[in-house]
Every structure is written in structure tokens, then in C-alpha cells.
Amino acid sequence: MAVEVTELDRRWMRRALELAARGEGLTRPNPPVGAVVVRDGRVVGEGWHRAAGGPHAERLALAQAGTHAREATLYVTLEPCSTWGRTPPCTDAIIEAGIRRVVAACSDPNPRHRGRGFAILRRRGIAVNVGLERAPAVRLIEGFAMWVTAQRPWITLKLAMSLDGRIADASGRSRWITSAASRRRAHAERRRADAIMVGVGTVQADDPRLLPRPSMGRAPWRVVLDTAGRTPPGARVLTDAHAAHTLVLVGETCEPARCRRLARGGATVERVPIDRTTGRVDLAAAVRALAPRGILRVLCEGGSRLAGALVACGLTDELLLMYAPRVLGADAKPAVGASGWTLAASPQFRLAEHGRYGDDWWVRLVRRT
């Protein structure tokens, strides 16, 4: 039997969401989850999932609460697991702890498990409320949801541009179009991601490290799409201390000698099919190749041609656009390097969020389905 939710319930669920966010970029292939145990209006236990194979958020919160968990309320951002994986079911721990009520933000997106945890708890007489602060909770697990339902990661395309949609000036210079505040936001997005993806042209032009600063313990994969194996051998993604976390996806016809050269510093090189229309790596196949590594969320940082290709093939789940208050003109490099669409056929997105960073504007949009 569910209990009517209150503003206090909302307060504790927001705290659980804050805790869950600490795990973003760390938990792959598991989703980030936060949990709070409250008894008599006081928090007696908190937890968040830190890494796959480690204790889940609910078990950490219950362990901290100890005997105070009996007759308490558990707030959790995702339906408690009900099956054995690397760890025991959280439903067992909740029942054993004597929790009287569970408030969950959203259901498990895995169709094989959805609702099962709630049903087990209700059968044991525990009151269950579902849906409080659902929207931010779903956003936290959108990568996991895509992974378990479509066997691919969630793709965010991030573009820093001028007001007229240019990512580099006529000479090819792009540092820095946007402000330091926007760049800090970009690094925060890198910390949320399980992989940072670029095309080989970006590596050749900028030699980026593709790591968040500061890392705060995150070590995302660096993914380079490189049909012919043209990544320079001295590129930082191949030679730095994180080279073992670099994945170069080459075309199926890439010369073996080039593949060996790319892998010399510890990077992983994987062949994927070529799109016969474009002559480049098939993007759908490339994205599918990430799923077995548990990559849930990919942040694509360009360049222009890759951005256009991702939008064109319908693989852009989300756009994060950062606009600087400047104009670069027609000869500057466009953000989306595609041949173009008619109005009727153009890909469409809906506005999800917007705001300011310093003098810049940013908007987040999600694909219309």
C-alpha cells in the first residue's frame, strides 16, 4: 500500500539524487544510484554506488543506518535490484533491515526486471511509492537505459560555437571560441561520460588528451574514429599514461601495419565495417562496438564532419550547444558539416534546459522520437 508523498519526501529524494550524481562516470556498466534512510525525520544512513562490483547504494545506506533502519523509510533513485549479479539482491537487504516504506524515483528500465523489485517488497508488507522526482532520476540513468534496451550507449554531441554556428574561424583556429566558464562546464560533462569520442581529424588538428580536468577519479575511454588508421603515432591519446584506455575504431580494410603502429603504446585497435556510401567507418557499427565494454554514455566532441554524420544517421540522442557572443562569418567552419536537409526532413530536437556560463549561453536538447 502506497503512502501519500510530502514535501519532506521530496527533500530526501533530492538528497538521494545528489548522492547518485557522485557516481556518474564511475559505475559502468551499472547506473549511478543514491539512497537515503530516514527515521523519525532524521537521516540515519546514506549511500551511493561507487563502482561496479561494489556495494549498491541501498546496502551502503542500510549498513550506515544499522538498527536505526527498522521502521524507517528508504529513499532510492532507482528501483532496488531483485536478482543476483556481482552482489546480492538489494530487496533482500531492505526486507532484512526492517524498512517499512520505500520511495523510489523510477523503475528499472530493463524490461526483464522492471517492477519485480517493487512487487517483492509489497508482498512483504512494505509500502512503496514510485515516481517522486522521476525526471532527474531518469536523466541520471539514460545511458544505462539505452544500453539495456538498445544495446548501445547514449550519445551526447557537444559543440562550442559562435552565434552563427561556427566552431573554428576561417584559418581553422578554434581556441578559444567560448569562455573559461563554458570550458569548465565541458569538463564536468566529461566527468559524467564513460567515453569521449572524436574523429581522426580532431586528433590531427588539436592533439587533445580527451580527459576531464580535474579528473575526480574519472578515467573515461578515449574513442577515435579513424577509417584508414591515420592517427599520428605521437598523438597524446596513444602515448600518455592513459593510452590503455584509448580505443581506435578503424575500417575493416585498414592496413595491418597501421593497426600495429596504433596499438604500440597500449591502445586498443578494433576493426568495424565501412559505410559503403561514405567510405568511412560505419557509425552505427562503431557505436555498437562500445556496448560490450560497458560504455553507457558517450560525449562526442567533434569535429564538424563527425557531428554532421551523427546527426544524419539518427545517433545523436542529445545536443549540448555552447554559444559565444561573437560572429565568425560564412568562411568559418560550420558546427554541423552535413550536406543539409529540407525543412520537412530535417532532424528535430526539443529544448530540455538552457542557461548561461559567464558571457556564453548554453542549451541542452534531446532528440524528438
C-alpha positions as CSV (number, residue, x, y, z in Angstrom):
1,M,0.0,0.0,0.0
2,A,1.4,3.4,-1.0
3,V,1.6,6.4,1.3
4,E,0.8,9.9,0.1
5,V,4.1,11.7,-0.6
6,T,5.0,15.0,1.1
7,E,7.5,17.9,0.7
8,L,9.7,16.2,3.2
9,D,9.7,13.1,0.9
10,R,10.8,15.4,-1.9
11,R,13.6,16.8,0.2
12,W,15.1,13.4,1.0
13,M,14.7,12.2,-2.6
14,R,16.6,15.2,-3.8
15,R,19.4,14.3,-1.4
16,A,19.4,10.8,-2.8
17,L,19.8,12.3,-6.3
18,E,22.7,14.5,-5.1
19,L,24.4,11.3,-3.8
20,A,23.7,9.4,-7.0
21,A,25.3,12.1,-9.1
22,R,28.6,11.5,-7.3
23,G,28.8,8.1,-9.1
24,E,28.4,9.4,-12.7
25,G,31.3,8.3,-14.8
26,L,32.4,5.7,-12.3
27,T,29.8,2.9,-12.2
28,R,29.9,1.4,-15.8
29,P,28.2,-0.8,-16.7
30,N,25.9,-0.1,-13.7
31,P,23.8,3.0,-13.4
32,P,24.6,5.7,-10.8
33,V,22.2,5.3,-7.8
34,G,21.8,7.1,-4.5
35,A,19.9,6.1,-1.3
36,V,18.9,7.8,2.0
37,V,17.4,6.1,5.1
38,V,15.3,8.4,7.2
39,R,13.7,7.6,10.6
40,D,11.6,10.0,12.7
41,G,12.5,12.9,10.4
42,R,16.3,12.3,10.7
43,V,18.8,10.9,8.2
44,V,20.3,7.7,9.7
45,G,22.1,6.3,6.6
46,E,23.3,7.4,3.2
47,G,25.0,5.7,0.3
48,W,25.8,5.9,-3.4
49,H,27.1,3.3,-5.9
50,R,30.8,3.9,-6.4
51,A,31.8,1.2,-8.8
52,A,30.6,-2.0,-10.5
53,G,31.1,-5.0,-8.3
54,G,31.0,-2.9,-5.1
55,P,28.0,-2.5,-2.7
56,H,24.9,-0.9,-4.1
57,A,23.7,2.4,-2.8
58,E,20.9,0.8,-0.7
59,R,23.2,-1.6,1.0
60,L,25.6,1.1,1.9
61,A,22.8,3.3,3.3
62,L,21.4,0.4,5.3
63,A,24.8,-0.5,6.7
64,Q,25.3,3.0,7.9
65,A,21.8,3.1,9.4
66,G,22.3,-0.2,11.3
67,T,19.5,-1.0,13.7
68,H,18.0,2.5,13.1
69,A,16.8,1.2,9.7
70,R,14.0,-0.7,11.4
71,E,10.6,1.0,10.7
72,A,12.5,3.7,8.7
73,T,11.9,5.0,5.1
74,L,14.3,4.3,2.3
75,Y,14.6,6.8,-0.5
76,V,16.3,5.5,-3.6
77,T,16.7,6.9,-7.1
78,L,16.1,3.6,-8.9
79,E,14.1,0.5,-8.3
80,P,16.1,-1.8,-5.9
81,C,17.6,-4.8,-7.7
82,S,15.9,-8.1,-7.1
83,T,18.3,-10.6,-8.8
84,W,21.8,-11.8,-8.1
85,G,24.6,-10.2,-10.1
86,R,28.0,-9.4,-8.7
87,T,26.2,-8.6,-5.5
88,P,23.2,-10.0,-3.7
89,P,19.7,-8.5,-4.4
90,C,19.0,-5.2,-2.6
91,T,15.4,-6.3,-2.0
92,D,16.7,-8.9,0.5
93,A,18.7,-6.3,2.4
94,I,15.7,-4.0,2.6
95,I,13.5,-6.7,4.0
96,E,16.1,-7.9,6.4
97,A,16.7,-4.4,7.7
98,G,13.1,-3.9,8.6
99,I,12.4,-1.0,6.3
100,R,8.7,-0.1,6.5
101,R,8.4,2.1,3.4
102,V,10.4,2.6,0.1
103,V,10.2,5.7,-2.0
104,A,11.8,5.2,-5.4
105,A,12.2,7.8,-8.2
106,C,11.9,5.5,-11.1
107,S,11.5,1.8,-12.2
108,D,14.3,-0.4,-13.6
109,P,14.5,0.3,-17.4
110,N,15.4,-3.3,-18.0
111,P,12.2,-4.9,-19.2
112,R,13.3,-8.3,-17.7
113,H,13.4,-6.8,-14.2
114,R,11.1,-3.8,-14.3
115,G,8.6,-3.8,-11.4
116,R,9.9,-7.1,-9.9
117,G,11.7,-5.4,-7.0
118,F,8.7,-3.4,-6.1
119,A,6.4,-6.5,-6.2
120,I,8.7,-8.4,-3.9
121,L,8.7,-5.5,-1.4
122,R,5.0,-5.1,-1.5
123,R,4.4,-8.8,-0.9
124,R,6.4,-8.5,2.3
125,G,4.1,-5.7,3.5
126,I,6.5,-2.8,2.7
127,A,4.7,0.4,1.4
128,V,6.1,1.5,-2.0
129,N,5.9,4.9,-3.7
130,V,7.2,5.3,-7.2
131,G,7.8,8.4,-9.4
132,L,8.9,11.1,-7.0
133,E,11.4,13.3,-8.8
134,R,11.3,10.9,-11.7
135,A,12.6,13.3,-14.4
136,P,16.1,13.9,-12.9
137,A,16.3,10.3,-11.9
138,V,15.6,9.1,-15.4
139,R,18.2,11.6,-16.7
140,L,20.8,10.0,-14.4
141,I,20.3,6.6,-15.9
142,E,19.5,7.5,-19.5
143,G,22.8,5.9,-20.6
144,F,22.1,2.7,-18.7
145,A,18.5,2.6,-20.1
146,M,19.8,2.9,-23.7
147,W,22.4,0.2,-23.0
148,V,19.9,-2.3,-21.7
149,T,17.2,-1.6,-24.2
150,A,19.0,-0.8,-27.5
151,Q,22.5,-2.4,-26.8
152,R,24.3,0.9,-27.4
153,P,25.4,3.9,-25.3
154,W,23.6,7.3,-25.1
155,I,25.3,9.8,-27.4
156,T,25.7,13.5,-26.4
157,L,27.0,15.8,-29.2
158,K,28.8,18.8,-27.6
159,L,29.5,21.8,-29.8
160,A,31.1,25.1,-28.7
161,M,30.4,27.7,-31.4
162,S,29.8,31.3,-32.4
163,L,26.4,32.8,-32.6
164,D,26.3,32.0,-36.3
165,G,27.1,28.3,-35.7
166,R,30.8,28.2,-36.4
167,I,33.3,26.0,-34.5
168,A,36.5,27.5,-36.0
169,D,37.5,30.6,-37.8
170,A,38.4,30.8,-41.5
171,S,42.0,29.8,-40.7
172,G,40.9,26.8,-38.7
173,R,41.6,28.2,-35.2
174,S,39.1,27.2,-32.5
175,R,40.9,28.0,-29.2
176,W,39.0,29.5,-27.6
177,I,35.6,30.4,-29.0
178,T,33.8,30.1,-25.7
179,S,34.7,31.3,-22.3
180,A,36.6,29.6,-19.4
181,A,33.3,29.1,-17.6
182,S,31.9,27.1,-20.6
183,R,35.1,25.1,-20.7
184,R,34.6,24.2,-17.0
185,R,31.1,23.0,-17.9
186,A,32.6,20.9,-20.7
187,H,34.9,19.2,-18.3
188,A,32.0,18.5,-16.0
189,E,30.3,16.8,-18.9
190,R,33.5,14.7,-19.5
191,R,33.3,13.5,-15.9
192,R,29.8,12.3,-16.5
193,A,30.8,10.3,-19.6
194,D,32.1,6.8,-19.9
195,A,33.8,7.7,-23.2
196,I,34.9,10.8,-25.1
197,M,34.7,10.4,-28.9
198,V,36.2,12.4,-31.8
199,G,37.2,11.9,-35.4
200,V,40.8,11.5,-36.5
201,G,40.7,15.0,-38.0
202,T,40.3,16.5,-34.5
203,V,43.3,14.4,-33.2
204,Q,45.4,15.5,-36.2
205,A,44.5,19.2,-35.7
206,D,44.5,19.6,-31.9
207,D,46.2,16.6,-30.4
208,P,43.7,16.5,-27.5
209,R,44.1,14.4,-24.4
210,L,40.3,14.0,-24.1
211,L,40.3,13.7,-20.3
212,P,38.4,15.7,-17.7
213,R,40.3,18.3,-15.6
214,P,40.2,17.8,-12.7
215,S,39.5,14.1,-13.2
216,M,37.9,13.5,-9.7
217,G,38.8,9.8,-10.2
218,R,37.3,9.5,-13.7
219,A,39.1,7.8,-16.5
220,P,36.8,7.7,-19.5
221,W,37.7,5.8,-22.6
222,R,39.0,8.0,-25.5
223,V,37.4,6.8,-28.8
224,V,38.9,7.8,-32.1
225,L,37.1,7.1,-35.3
226,D,39.8,6.6,-37.9
227,T,38.9,4.7,-41.0
228,A,42.3,4.4,-42.6
229,G,44.5,4.4,-39.4
230,R,45.8,8.0,-39.9
231,T,46.1,8.9,-36.1
232,P,49.7,10.2,-35.7
233,P,51.9,7.7,-33.7
234,G,52.9,10.5,-31.3
235,A,49.4,11.6,-30.5
236,R,48.8,12.0,-26.8
237,V,45.8,9.6,-26.8
238,L,48.3,6.9,-27.9
239,T,51.3,7.8,-25.8
240,D,50.2,9.2,-22.5
241,A,49.7,7.4,-19.2
242,H,46.1,6.6,-20.2
243,A,46.9,5.0,-23.6
244,A,45.4,1.7,-22.4
245,H,42.0,3.5,-22.2
246,T,42.2,4.6,-25.8
247,L,40.1,2.8,-28.4
248,V,40.8,3.4,-32.1
249,L,38.0,2.2,-34.4
250,V,39.4,1.6,-37.9
251,G,37.8,0.4,-41.1
252,E,37.7,-3.2,-41.9
253,T,40.2,-2.6,-44.7
254,C,42.8,-0.7,-42.6
255,E,46.3,-1.9,-43.3
256,P,47.6,-4.3,-40.6
257,A,50.9,-2.4,-40.3
258,R,48.9,0.8,-39.4
259,C,46.9,-1.1,-36.8
260,R,50.0,-2.4,-35.2
261,R,51.5,1.0,-35.1
262,L,48.4,2.5,-33.4
263,A,48.5,-0.3,-30.8
264,R,52.2,0.1,-29.9
265,G,51.6,2.3,-26.9
266,G,48.9,0.2,-25.4
267,A,45.8,1.5,-27.2
268,T,43.1,-1.0,-28.4
269,V,42.5,-1.0,-32.1
270,E,39.3,-2.6,-33.4
271,R,38.1,-3.1,-37.0
272,V,34.5,-2.2,-37.8
273,P,32.6,-2.2,-41.1
274,I,32.8,0.7,-43.5
275,D,29.7,2.6,-44.7
276,R,29.8,2.0,-48.4
277,T,28.0,5.3,-49.1
278,T,30.5,7.5,-47.2
279,G,33.6,5.3,-47.4
280,R,34.2,5.9,-43.7
281,V,33.6,3.9,-40.5
282,D,30.0,2.8,-40.2
283,L,28.8,4.9,-37.2
284,A,26.1,2.5,-36.1
285,A,28.6,-0.3,-36.1
286,A,31.1,1.9,-34.2
287,V,28.6,2.8,-31.5
288,R,27.6,-0.9,-31.1
289,A,31.2,-1.8,-30.6
290,L,31.3,0.3,-27.5
291,A,28.5,-1.6,-25.7
292,P,30.5,-4.7,-24.8
293,R,32.9,-2.5,-22.8
294,G,30.1,-1.3,-20.6
295,I,30.2,2.2,-22.1
296,L,26.8,3.8,-21.2
297,R,27.3,7.4,-22.1
298,V,29.4,8.9,-24.9
299,L,30.3,12.6,-25.2
300,C,31.2,13.4,-28.8
301,E,33.4,16.5,-29.2
302,G,33.6,16.7,-33.0
303,G,34.7,17.7,-35.4
304,S,32.3,19.2,-37.9
305,R,32.1,16.2,-40.2
306,L,31.6,13.7,-37.4
307,A,28.9,15.9,-35.9
308,G,27.1,16.0,-39.2
309,A,27.3,12.3,-39.7
310,L,26.0,11.5,-36.2
311,V,23.0,13.8,-36.7
312,A,22.3,12.5,-40.2
313,C,22.2,8.8,-39.1
314,G,20.0,9.5,-36.1
315,L,22.5,8.6,-33.4
316,T,22.5,11.9,-31.6
317,D,20.4,11.4,-28.5
318,E,21.2,14.8,-27.1
319,L,22.8,18.1,-28.2
320,L,24.8,20.3,-25.8
321,L,25.4,23.6,-27.6
322,M,27.5,26.4,-26.1
323,Y,27.3,29.8,-27.8
324,A,29.8,32.5,-27.5
325,P,28.7,36.2,-28.2
326,R,30.7,36.5,-31.4
327,V,30.2,36.1,-35.1
328,L,32.7,34.4,-37.4
329,G,31.1,34.6,-40.8
330,A,30.5,32.4,-43.8
331,D,34.1,31.3,-44.4
332,A,34.4,29.9,-40.9
333,K,33.9,26.2,-40.2
334,P,30.3,25.1,-39.6
335,A,29.4,23.2,-36.5
336,V,27.5,20.5,-38.4
337,G,29.2,19.5,-41.6
338,A,26.4,17.8,-43.4
339,S,25.1,18.4,-46.9
340,G,21.8,19.7,-45.5
341,W,18.2,18.8,-45.2
342,T,14.9,20.2,-46.4
343,L,12.7,21.7,-43.6
344,A,10.4,18.8,-43.8
345,A,13.1,16.2,-43.5
346,S,15.4,18.0,-41.0
347,P,16.3,16.2,-37.7
348,Q,14.4,17.8,-34.8
349,F,15.2,18.2,-31.2
350,R,13.3,19.6,-28.2
351,L,14.6,22.1,-25.7
352,A,15.3,20.4,-22.3
353,E,17.4,23.1,-20.5
354,H,19.2,26.4,-21.1
355,G,21.3,28.8,-19.1
356,R,24.4,30.9,-19.0
357,Y,28.1,30.3,-18.3
358,G,29.9,33.6,-18.0
359,D,29.1,35.6,-21.2
360,D,28.1,32.4,-23.1
361,W,24.7,30.8,-23.5
362,W,24.2,27.0,-23.5
363,V,21.2,24.9,-24.5
364,R,20.6,21.2,-24.0
365,L,18.2,19.5,-26.4
366,V,17.1,15.9,-26.8
367,R,16.1,14.1,-30.0
368,R,12.4,14.0,-30.8
369,T,11.2,10.4,-31.2
